[in-house]
């Protein structure tokens, strides 16, 4: 029996919980809009978030995306909100 490799841990920018990276959704800024990075391969600095509207609302209220992504301008969150709604509808 070989040693299992530990999975990387990330912090949710909404609730600040430290969990396995696979439990979080990576987001990046593209043209001033926050976008979900489902494949985790888009270029740029990323912020991790539970795929949950409550954590998204917390992060927005705390302005956590601006700090985590090191941007000054307000970000559009429509793409992330639409993705979360779609995930809820498909049951994933």
Number of C-alpha atoms within 10 A of each C-alpha: 3 4 5 6 6 7 10 9 14 19 17 25 23 24 15 16 13 12 15 14 17 12 14 20 20 24 23 21 22 14 9 13 16 22 23 26 18 12 8 12 9 16 10 11 12 22 25 22 26 23 22 16 16 12 17 23 14 15 19 17 11 13 15 18 27 16 12 13 16 11 12 9 8 13 18 15 17 12 13 20 19 13 15 19 15 12 13 13 9 8 7 8
